């Protein structure tokens, strides 16, 4: 999980740090990706689920990226290896 800050017009994207996702964030992300099955789609190898919290502190879905150039691989030493293994894993 990567924490990102606001990006204003003309600024480049910057991630802050790796963090542990809260249980309610993981649950919302899982439900969001599970909804792909209703369209007959397999779970993606990679997806980015962007969340923010509302005034009451509840996680809200902002967007889901299924094709994303910002993989944030530099934020986790093992991320590139995990992604490569997932991509090369035999399909059903």
C-alpha positions, 0 to 999 in steps of 0.5 A: 500500500502506498500513501499519496498526497494531493497533486495540483495542476502542473505538479508531478505525481509523488508517493509518500511512503509504503504503509499498511492498509487498514482492514476496512480499506483492504475489505473495500478493495477486495469487494471492488475487485470481486465485482469484476466477476459480475462482468465475467472477468477474472481477477487482474494480476495487478490493479490499483484501487485508490481510496480516500476517507470521508469526513466520518472516516469511512473509506471511499472508492476514488478509482480503480486502475487496471492499466497503470504506468505507476507501479510504485515498484521502487517503494518495496524491495520485493515488489518487482519480483512479486509482479514478475512471478505473478505475470509468469504464473501459469494460467488455468 
